[in-house]
Amino acid sequence: MQAEKIRDNIYWVGAVDWSMRNFHGYETRRGSTYNAYLILDEKVTLIDTVKHAFTAELIDRIHSVIDPSKIDIIVSNHVEPDHSGALLDLHALAPQAIIYTSDPNGLKGLKGRYGELPYQPVKSGDSISLGKRTLSFIPTPLLHWPDSMVTYCPEEKILFSNDAFGQHYASSKHFDDENDFYIVMEEAKKYYANILMLYGRQAQTALKALASIDIDLIATGHGIIWRSNIKEIFDAYQLWSTNTLEDRAVVVFDSMWHSTEAMAKEIAETFTEAGIPAAFHDLKGDHISDIITEILTSRYIAVGSPTINNQMLPTVAAFLCYLKGLTAKEHKAFAFGSYGWGGQSIAQIEEELKASGCEIILDKQRILNVPSEDNLAALRKAVHEAVKG
């Protein structure tokens, strides 16, 4: 395992997780990386570590440029184990290394996970000298844990951003301009939607804090390093964190005997005829993390289910639980479904949409048994009137 130079005496020493396919319920079809960075200066410094299973790779890569026992400083931007998992092994190799972490939450989190180590808590504006370079620390609480911070090297104009601006994307090429820009941005949007959507206000605070900093590289905790498209990813975060919505619709459903599916098709067609492009997602096959990615910037959401055992289908319940956790505010939404006798599921969906922060623009659309042409015509009319006012 070889370290890869990103600047003179600065190396990527992380790990590529080609086979990861799930991260906390978020489907990661393109794998991920755990990025760590080694700075060779008067004080040898490691920024972040890797998931524990990849510790040997991290140590091998460090060893390809310097003996790991010579590390003087470890910066832990985030406590979560995919970034801090090798900390105990590195401490065993370099017991003299001081571990810099955010005060108080990083300190609390690392102690709770790894016990007493040589920690040095830091606050906003604190900085340390490495020799020719300095590092300054900027807290970014709740982006996406309370302990999160970023680290900036002004001499190199590098922002070590940890989770911010990242993607779950495995590649042997480490820079944005070495990879397909469309795919990288698609994965960055999916990452924001599924991990950071809930924290738009905190993302705005972080963007304002970073606005005055001169940045040539964003060295992320996951995915690629930004060097050619820094403005593009900042602009995207500005758009996503301010909940800027487009006139698009997402129709989400599951169906037992195709009746709710027939309603979903009619709703999607009605949106399209009204000039609102619609995405169509059957929860039997489409993953909730992909659906959330589309919802991030779509103004309209329609969710449907038949009733089973006085409830909505479990797939729909799981989707709505996931949506509610991400607080999809300001979207316009409604519930629909067919039913045999009780029909409780449609009201349940509406309540969950309200709890997610959505505005209900159309009362529950319920059709008994198999939809007739008259039923579908009435549904089309109701949806059209709701979206066109």
N, C-alpha and C positions, 0 to 999 in steps of 0.2 A: 504494500500500500504506500503510495507516494503522495506527499503534500503537493498542492498545485499553487503556484505563485499567482497572486492577484495584484500585487505591487512589490517593489523592491523590499525584501525582508518582511513581507506580509503574505501569509499563506492560508488557503482553504485546507482544513485538516478534518473535515467532517466525514459523513458517511451517506451513501446512496441506498435507500431502501426500495429496491426495485419491485418487491413483491407485496408491499403493504396495499391492502384493498379496502380497509375500513378504519376510520379514526373517529371514535366516539359516536358511531352511528352515521357518519358522513362517508359516503362511498368514494374511495380514492383509486380510480381505475388506472391512473398514471403513476402510482407509487408516491414516494416523497423523498426528501433529503433531510438530514439533521446537520445543519451547518455550524461549524466551529471554525474559529480563525486564530491563527498564531502570529504574533508580532514579535520580531527579533529586534530588541533594542537593549539599552543598558539593563533594563528590567524586562526579562522575557515574559510575555503576557499571552494568556489564552482567553479568548472571548467565547463564552458558552462551551458546552460539551455536547454529548450525543445521548440518545437512548441507550440504556445500559447494555442491551444485546450487541451494540456496535462499539463497545469500549475498545476492544482489541484493534479495530480499524483506526480509531482515533489515535491510539498510542503508537501504532505503526507509522501513521502519517507524520505525527510529531517527530518520531524517531528518525524519519528520513531526512530531517533538517537539523535536529538538535536533540540532545539527550533530555527526555522529559523531566528528569530530576532537576534540571536547571530552570524550570518555570518558577518565576517569582510572584506572579500575579494571575489570578483567575477571576474573570468578571462573569458573574451569573446574572444575566439580564432577566431571567424568569425561572421560577422554581419548578415548573412542570417537568416531569421526568424525561420527556423527549428532548429536553435541553440540559438538564442537570444530572442525567442518569449515570455519568461516569465520574462524578465528583469524588466519591470515596476512593475509587481506584487511583485517581490523580493525586489525591491527598497522600495516599500510601507511597506514591512515587516521588512526590515533591512536598514533604510535610511542612516545609518553610513557606510555601506559597500562601499569600494572603488572598482570601476570597471576598471580593467586593460584591455587595448585594444591596438592594433598596432597603431603606429604613422607614417604617418598621416591618413592613409585610414580607419583604424578601428574607430578612433575618429570621423572622418568626417561622416562615415556611421551610427554610433550609434546616433550621434547628429541629423542627418537628419531623422532618424526613430523614436527616442524616446525622443528627446529634450535634455535639459540640465540636466545632472545627475553628480554624483561625479566621473568623469572619471580620469584615470591616464594613459596617453599614454606611451608606451614602445617601445624601439628600440632593434635591434639585440645586444645580449650580456647583456642586462639589467637583473637583478635578484632581487628577494625579499626574505626576510626571513619570514618563518611562525612560527619559533620557533625551533623545532628539524629538520625541513625540509626547503629546499629552492626551489624556482621555478625560472627557467631561460627561456627566451623567444627567439624564433628563427623565424624570419619572413619567410614565404613561399608564397610570393606574386604571385598571379594568379594560385594558386593551391587550389581553382579555382577562387577566387575573389582577387582583389588587396589588400584587408585587411587581407588575411589569414595568420595565424601564428600557430605554435605549441608551447607547453609548456612542459618543461622537469624538472623532479624532480630527481636530482642525487642521493639523499640518498635512494630512492626507485627504482631507475633505471626504472622509468615509463615515457614514452612519451605519452602525451595527444595530439593526432594527428589530432583531428577534422576530416575534410573530407578525409585527406590522409589515405590510406590503408583501407578505409571503404567499406561497402557493404550495399545495401538495402536488409536487411534480418531480419525478425522477429523471435526471438527464446526466450524461457524462460530460456535457458542456455546461459551464457554470455561469455564463453571462447571458443577459436577455437577447443581445444581438447575435448570439450563436444558436438560438432556438427559434422556433416558429412563433412569431409575435402573437398571432391570433390565439394559439393554444395557451401560451403563457398568460395572456389577459383573460382568457376563458377560465383558467384555473385560479387566477387571482380573484376574479369575481366570485367564483364558487367558494373560495376560502373566506372571503369577506362575508358572503351571504350566510354561510353555515357556522361561522365562528364569531364574527364581529358585528353582525347586523344589530344585535341587541345593544351594542355599545356605540351607537352613532354619535351621541353627545361627547363621549370620551374621545372618539376618533377626531372630532372637530377640535377639541382642546389640544390634542397632540399635533394636529396639522398646523394650528396657530403657533404652537411652541417651536415647530420646526421651520416655519416660514422664513425666518431671518438667517437661517444657517445655510452656508454654501456647501452643497453636496455634489460630489462627483461620482460617488458609488453608494448604493444602498445594499449593504451586505446583510441579507435576510437570514432568519433562522430556518426557513424551509424554502426549497425551490431555488430559483436562479437569483443571481446578483444583478441589480439594475445599474446600468451605466449609460445606455443610449436612449432609454425611454423613461427617464426619471420624471419629466413633466407629465407624461402620459399616465403614469401610475398615481402621481399626486392628484391630477385632475380627476381620475376615476374615483379615488378615495373621497375627494370633495363631493362628487356626484352621489356616491353611495351613502356617505355619512350624513348628507342633508336630506336623504329620503326623496330624491328627485325622481318622480315617476313618469313613465311614458304611457301614452294611450295604447296599451296592450292588455290582453286578458289571459288568464291562466285558468283552464277548466280542469278540475281534479275530481276523480270519482273512483268508486269500485261498484261492481254490479253483480247480481246473482244470476238473473235470467235475462239480461240484456235490456231490461226496461229502463233502468237508470242510465245505462249506456246510451240508449236512444235519446233520452233527454239531454245528456251531455253533448251528443253530436249536434242536436238542434241548437243548443246554447252556443256552442263554438261557431256554428254557421251564422247565427244571428249576430254575434260580435263581428264576424268578418264582413257580413253584409252592411253593417253599420260603420265600416271603415276602421275597425279596431282589430288588428291581427290577434289571433287566438292560438295559444298552445293547448294541446289536448293530452291529458295525462291519465292513463289507466293505472291505478295503484297496484294492480296485479303484476305489472311488469316494470313500471317506471320507479326509480328510486327517489325517496323524499328529498335527498340532498340536491339532486338535479332540479327538482320542481322548485325548491326554495331559491335556487340560483335565478330562475326565471321570475319568481315572485318579487325578488329584490327591487327590480325596476319596472314592474308592471302595475298599472293602476287598479285593474279589476281582478277579483278572484271569485270563482264559482266552485262550490264544493258539494258533491252529491253522494248519497248512499241510500240503499234500501234499508229496511228495518229487519233485524234478526235478534230474537230473544229480547225484544223491547229496547234494543240499542242499535247504534250504527255499526257497520262492519268494522272489525278490528283494524284493518289496514287504514281506514279513514280516521279512526280514533287515534292511531299512532301518528299519522300525518298532522292532525290538528294539535296534538300534544307537542310535537316538534315545532310547529308554527308558533304556538303560544309562547314557547320558551324563547323564541327569537324576537317576539313583540313586533309583528309586522304592522306598524302603525300607518294610518291614513289611507290604507287601501280601501276600495269600495267593493263590497262583497255581498253574496247571498248564498242561501242553501237550497238544495233541490233533492228530489228522490221519488222513486215509486215505492208503493207499499201494498201489502195484502190486506191488513185489517187495522193494526195499531198506528203505524206511521210515526212513531216517536223520534226516529233518527233525525228527521229534518229539523225539528225544533232544537234538538241537541247540537246539531252542527251549527245552527245559527248562534246559539249561546256561546259556543267555543270560538266562533269568528269574532263575536263581540269582545270576548275575553282576551283575544289576541290583539285588540286595538283597531279592528276593522270597523268601517262605517257600513251598516246594512242599508243597501239602496233598494232592495226588493224583498217583499215579504216571502216567506217560505213557499217554494214551488213544489206542490205535492200532487202526484198523479196516482190514482188507484189502479192497481194491476197493470195491464199492458196499455201504454199510451195509444190513444186513437189519433187520427189525423186532426180532429177538432182539438184534442188535448194539446197536441204539439203546436198547432196554430196559435192557441191561446198562450202557450209558453213563449213562442217567438214574439208575439205582440207585447207581452209583459217585459221581456228582457229588452226589447228595442226601446220601449218607453222609458225604462229605468236608466239606460245608458245615454239616451238622447234627450231626456228630460221633457 
